Amino acid sequence: QEQENRLKRQLTQNISHELKTPVSSIMGYMESILNNPGLDEDRKSFFIERSFQQAQRLTALLQDISMLNKIDESKDIFETSTTDIAEIVKDVLQDVHLQLEEREITVENKLSGRLPIQGNRSLLYSIFRNLTDNAMAYAGTGITIRIECYREDSENYYFSFSDTGVGVNEEHLPRLFERFYRVDKGRSRKAGGTGLGLAIVKNAVIFHGGSISAKNIPLSGLNFIFSLKKTRI
């Protein structure tokens, strides 16, 4: 109970800290506009644009917090149906193809045929979308992402999601899935991340009866290994 209370306090402090930054920025930009009626239009547009960007970041953060709360406390609200993981991954890659091109990232999608699963499509999408966003934000440019189902049995699919990027120091690997844990705090915020993406991935994997871990690839890169049950109990 004491450990649980400590974690809750820590989470509340982290959420408060993460919310303060965009809110303070928005207030600062708006205050500059209100206190300077003669501000030239270019400067005013710059402040408004920056405020909008911070509002978007705030929205993303609140959405991620809401998603985690729903998975934690209201698992029954997520309806399940038979869907196809291969189709979901195609949708993810289609949705981010412009960002992939900008970063000169090549994707080797090795998922062939159908991979039917009884699960929640939104949560399954969030697994592959957040892993892709994580690679785009932190692995570097000119890398290769490889997605494959390397094994399946009567109950589970086993996936590998890897990149040829910079990887992370071994000390960070056990904590990558913690909420708001950042390997490089300054760089993470500049990349626009909420610090909750991999926590959502882990919780969505657990929701589907699986487990996930991360390991460095020799020489370079990061590999996420996870399983998903074909039928959620």
C-alpha atoms as one frame of an Amber mdcrd trajectory, in Angstrom:
protein
   0.000   0.000   0.000   2.843   2.357   0.884   4.572   1.608  -2.422   1.313
   2.185  -4.313   0.749   5.527  -2.568   4.309   6.581  -3.350   3.855   5.731
  -7.034   0.562   7.643  -7.150   2.193  10.722  -5.596   5.069  10.475  -8.050
   2.667  10.145 -10.986   0.642  13.160  -9.819   3.820  15.219  -9.518   4.949
  14.144 -12.984   1.591  15.009 -14.542   1.599  18.406 -12.835   5.129  19.088
 -14.062   4.341  18.037 -17.632   1.197  20.182 -17.764   2.911  23.281 -16.390
   5.333  23.671 -19.303   2.839  24.081 -22.173   0.395  26.061 -20.010   3.141
  28.492 -18.932   4.259  28.914 -22.542   0.719  29.644 -23.764   0.141  32.150
 -20.977   3.467  33.857 -21.709   2.741  34.244 -25.432  -0.833  35.449 -24.832
   0.328  37.901 -22.166   2.860  39.374 -24.613   0.112  39.924 -27.188  -2.333
  41.467 -24.668   0.268  43.745 -23.063   1.603  45.021 -26.379  -1.285  46.379
 -28.480   1.145  47.809 -31.017   2.898  44.480 -31.620   3.663  44.019 -35.325
   1.647  41.385 -37.169   4.602  39.078 -37.862   5.524  38.910 -34.187   1.896
  38.456 -33.191   1.485  35.598 -35.699   4.647  33.988 -34.341   3.291  34.067
 -30.763  -0.102  32.714 -31.856   1.543  29.891 -33.824   3.711  28.927 -30.858
   0.668  29.005 -28.558  -1.173  26.692 -30.939   1.766  24.261 -30.967   1.815
  24.187 -27.169  -1.974  23.684 -27.116  -1.528  20.698 -29.440   1.114  19.279
 -27.099  -1.229  19.791 -24.144  -4.048  18.029 -26.015  -1.798  15.068 -26.848
  -0.704  14.806 -23.222  -4.271  14.851 -21.915  -5.317  12.253 -24.505  -2.467
   9.950 -23.465  -3.282  10.345 -19.765  -6.941   9.607 -20.516  -5.985   6.511
 -22.545  -3.849   5.122 -19.717  -6.556   5.762 -17.126  -9.100   3.925 -19.267
  -6.816   0.915 -19.695  -5.977   0.859 -15.987  -9.407   1.382 -14.502 -12.072
   0.662 -17.116 -10.875  -2.256 -19.209 -14.461  -3.307 -19.919 -15.159  -0.147
 -21.966 -12.832  -1.368 -24.715 -14.901  -3.459 -27.073 -13.174  -6.340 -28.816
 -13.789  -7.774 -32.250 -11.903  -9.815 -34.812  -9.431  -7.593 -36.617  -6.254
  -8.005 -38.669  -2.919  -6.857 -37.261  -1.285  -6.803 -40.706  -3.993  -4.381
 -41.866  -3.541  -2.204 -38.769   0.219  -1.923 -39.394  -0.440  -0.909 -43.008
  -2.772   1.835 -41.746  -0.135   3.074 -39.281   2.555   3.256 -41.976   0.165
   5.019 -44.344  -0.705   7.589 -41.659   2.969   8.443 -40.995   4.419   8.072
 -44.504   5.141  11.818 -44.842   7.096  11.905 -41.559   9.001   8.782 -42.615
   9.951  10.408 -45.927  11.061  13.618 -44.186  13.381  11.618 -41.914  14.552
   9.355 -44.771  13.416   6.302 -42.815  12.954   2.991 -44.613  10.386   0.517
 -43.284  10.706  -3.217 -43.873   7.216  -4.520 -43.144   7.576  -8.310 -43.018
   3.967  -8.982 -41.995   2.545 -11.077 -44.800  -0.939 -12.518 -45.160  -3.571
 -12.052 -42.496  -2.899 -11.999 -38.758  -6.407 -12.219 -37.257  -6.833 -11.386
 -33.595  -9.735 -10.812 -31.259  -8.898  -7.501 -29.651  -9.490  -3.776 -29.566
  -8.491  -2.121 -32.817  -7.766   1.277 -31.242  -5.365  -0.205 -28.673  -3.680
  -2.447 -31.253  -3.195   0.598 -33.502  -1.702   2.523 -30.564   0.914  -0.218
 -30.015   2.375  -0.001 -33.510   1.794   3.749 -33.865   3.599   4.621 -30.634
   6.518   2.304 -31.440   6.794   3.948 -34.873   6.540   7.462 -33.408   9.194
   6.548 -30.842  11.593   5.374 -33.549  10.954   8.463 -35.691  11.526  10.804
 -32.750  14.586   9.272 -31.123  16.347   6.707 -33.326  17.707   9.250 -35.816
  17.347   9.909 -39.552  18.250   7.589 -42.421  17.501   4.502 -40.342  15.585
   1.325 -41.147  12.570   0.093 -39.156  11.786  -3.615 -39.370   8.454  -5.097
 -38.293   7.914  -8.847 -38.252   5.886 -11.624 -36.679   8.763 -14.029 -36.090
   6.673 -16.795 -34.516   3.154 -17.887 -33.720   1.544 -20.774 -31.902  -2.036
 -21.779 -31.202  -2.515 -18.985 -28.660  -0.067 -16.157 -29.399   1.653 -14.024
 -32.000   5.250 -12.974 -31.306   6.424  -9.692 -32.800   9.708  -7.881 -33.270
   9.803  -4.125 -33.873  13.383  -2.983 -34.420  15.326  -0.029 -35.779  18.926
   0.579 -36.826  19.174   3.808 -34.861  21.276   4.971 -31.948  19.810   2.623
 -29.329  19.858   3.522 -25.615  22.251   2.900 -22.765  21.646  -0.428 -21.031
  20.787   1.287 -17.734  17.676   2.830 -19.317  16.208  -0.362 -20.807  14.333
  -1.607 -17.691  12.645   1.808 -17.268  11.624   2.619 -20.853   7.981   1.676
 -20.190   7.592   3.806 -17.057   5.241   6.745 -17.321   7.069  10.021 -18.031
  10.461   8.315 -17.975  12.763  10.049 -20.456  16.214   8.906 -21.533  17.081
  12.488 -22.510  14.592  14.915 -20.963  15.538  17.973 -23.002  15.627  16.122
 -26.314  12.382  14.276 -25.571  10.427  17.472 -25.002  11.874  19.110 -28.111
  10.744  16.070 -30.101   7.214  16.715 -28.881   6.764  13.477 -26.970   4.453
  13.213 -23.968   6.608  10.672 -22.132   3.665   8.262 -22.116   3.909   6.533
 -25.508   5.760   3.415 -24.376   3.658   3.185 -21.200   0.572   3.065 -23.438
   2.261   0.383 -25.560   2.967  -1.777 -22.512  -0.549  -1.409 -21.110  -2.142
  -2.142 -24.497   0.038  -5.260 -24.838  -0.965  -6.408 -21.335  -4.631  -5.751
 -22.208  -4.194  -8.267 -25.043  -2.664 -10.880 -22.755   0.931 -10.317 -23.827
   4.245  -9.045 -22.509   6.902  -6.721 -23.922  10.604  -6.049 -23.413  13.295
  -3.966 -25.075  16.893  -4.796 -25.882  19.746  -3.200 -27.771  20.845  -4.691
 -31.060  24.610  -5.327 -31.275  26.416  -2.433 -33.005  23.305  -0.227 -33.263
  19.568  -0.053 -32.814  16.770  -0.980 -30.468  14.467  -3.990 -30.601  11.057
  -4.329 -28.942   9.923  -7.941 -28.518   6.289  -8.522 -27.581   3.502 -11.076
 -27.703  -0.247 -10.752 -28.223  -2.874 -13.410 -27.518  -4.966 -14.311 -30.533
  -8.100 -14.379 -28.396  -8.402 -12.070 -25.413  -9.782 -13.842 -22.330
